[in-house]
Amino acid sequence: MMNRNIRKVAVLGSGVMGSRIACHFANIGIEVLLLDIVPRELLPAEQSKGLTLESKAVRDRIVNTSLETALKTNPSPIYSKSFVKRIKTGNFDDNLKDIAQVDWIIEVVVERLDIKKSVFDRVEQFRKPGTLITSNTSGIPIHLMTEGRSEDFKDHFCGTHFFNPPRYLPLLEVIPTPHTKPEVVDFILHFGDKMLGKTVVLCKDTPAFIGNRIGVYSMLAVTHLVEALGLTVEEVDKYTGPAMGHPKSATFRTADVVGLDTLVNVANGLAQNAPEDEAKGVFQLPAFINKMVENKWLGEKTKKGFYEKVKAADGNSEILSLDLKTLTFGSQQKVKSTTLEATKPVEDIHKRMKVYEQGTDKAAELFRAMHYPLFEYVSRRVPEITDDFFRIDDAMRAGFGWELGPFEVWDALGVRETLTKIKAEEKRLPGQDGEVASWVHEMLDAGYESFYKIENGVRHYYDIASKSYKPIPGAEDLIVLDHIRESKTIWKNTGVSIIDLGDGIINCEFHTKMNTIGGDVIQGLNKAIDLAEKEYRGLVVSNDGKNFSAGANIGMIFMMAVEQDFDELNMAVRAFQNTSMRLRYSSIPVVVAPFQMTLGGGCEFSMHADFVQAHAETYMGLVELGVGVIPGGGGTKEFTLRASEEFKDDQIVQNTLKDKFLTIGQAKVSTSAYEAYELGYLQKDKFAITMNRARLLADAKAKALELADGYVQPVPRNDIKVLGNQGLGIVYVGASSMREGNYISDYDRKISEKLGWVMCGGNLSSPTEVSEQYLLDLERKTFLELCAERKTLERIQHMLTKGKPLRN
């Protein structure tokens, strides 16, 4: 495994999955050869240009069109537009010979065994021995694809089922055959985890593998319960969404996005290919789904499914929902539930499951009718689809976006006490009798009361074979704050916990709503730096939340501004700035590990760290202008400093100032960590990227330890070149042009000029070198002036009530 390197990959088939898999390999720096078939007919546009079927543009039309379509999708499959050059396109007839130069061949053609076999016939002509060869299939038995293949092909072949979209859904199922060499499986598991950033789940070669077997069962179970419980489409999606720990798209909205035809195909495949499945009746489709398919109401692809978007008489759009009894569309009805109201204040997902289960309305009834048969079903799939039940939980979290997998939910409800409820559940699903697998009873009889436990900060699972707890493979390499918070917290307040990570490194964890930054977080960060400077070697700033930080607590700023308490607001902004400066100039190294939303103050803290260990999916930006202020926690100062470092001749000075100014002025937010670098939020040699979110904290700790050896405390800067009136002229002309073109409002123009005032160092007659503190004072003064403006208060109030910035 250690001697195998992946430098170049061939992706055979450029459809929805193939083109996006190619993009994700390009994301991690690998050259990709993307191939597809040669067209059989000319398009009218090609004929008008005098092209023939032998023209290269025609021969590569299918692959190029597919890639262009993928690159136009939102969200994008590529981290940076510059990475597209890593993908070379071609066709099977002219370029298949080039697979002799690649290290991994991934087949992603249509889901027909005969076509896949014909592709492999051709692959064998050019593939060099030892090259990895895998198939991205969602359900075709992997072992059938090896029939007639050479021994070397069989040795290096397995299934690699990426979930769509490959960049964003972390699940990668790896399905070996009896012929696959163990070292090949080990390598793909390792590569998928470390390099592709995937939750890699080892599966058996069974129908639909793990994710779709359990996921489609769960979705279809709901369709069988709808009539029995008298539920509407709106009710189901309200009850089975975030409150239950599932994505916002819940059940029916997910079916519309995936495509009802896709769901039906998987269900039919399971009904035919899993004859021994006791619950195979669940895969028999209800009448209303069959009728929808007949009507071609397949979801988003046909503009009509369980929901339909229409234009009302007033010209506004409205999303209608399907009445499952009459199969007609009508306006959505408001859904109310006392159980959902009871779950709202319960942030801990494990505790929320218990509250949900104990409700007395339809929502709780559906929860129980869904989960009790699900527990029965998943327990009886072991060892059929996997020997280790934790892989089922991994697949459902990574592939379907569940916060907890089924065994984790069962643990939250209590394994033993739930058994009688499973048996007593009246809403039986087809073929299920309320009996769980015998190994669950054996586990409980042996005195083991849960499927999982935490021991010394490492998660363990109940191993059925040895009848004992074992560490989840690889868990010892990870740092999970949830697993060590109780025993390793050394200080905390309402917004922060400081946790000892070991080896002289501590972590400062935010746990406010959306991880917003207020006085408690500022206090916690300063306390963490104090502790680290006195007793430890370094500090990491990160957390286990859904987002690193949504920025400063806007509500707190609004209240102080409304009450005209500008002395208090001045102190709060100064404290924020001082904290940013302490992150940079403390006597110990500070590593910030951001992920997902990293906005406003979260971005400013990252910009002031010694090093940023960012997850690839980091959406970073200084967005303050959207609410009528400038970055006030050191962000404006920092961009001015970075512009100064790039100044050379006059032209570069002007362009650099313009680029930095527009990044803040247009509130640009990166779509990846790589783009955060391109926008200037991250600096060369001062950041690294972790592909797998689960590894982010461990990587950040390792970097802090590396920096701690021989760390030299930096010195505040006094040599920042600002342009004074020379730069202000550029800013004012630009803002005036934008206003005259109606791209911005009068107030936007005013904010832009205020931003330029700070970035140019104020009213200076000529370019001058100033200190960081000089710029921080200008930044703070301007921030306070803008907070006093009525329009700023209106924007903040709009954001607080509507959840998004207002431009007027």
Disulfide bonds with the S-S distance in Angstrom:
none
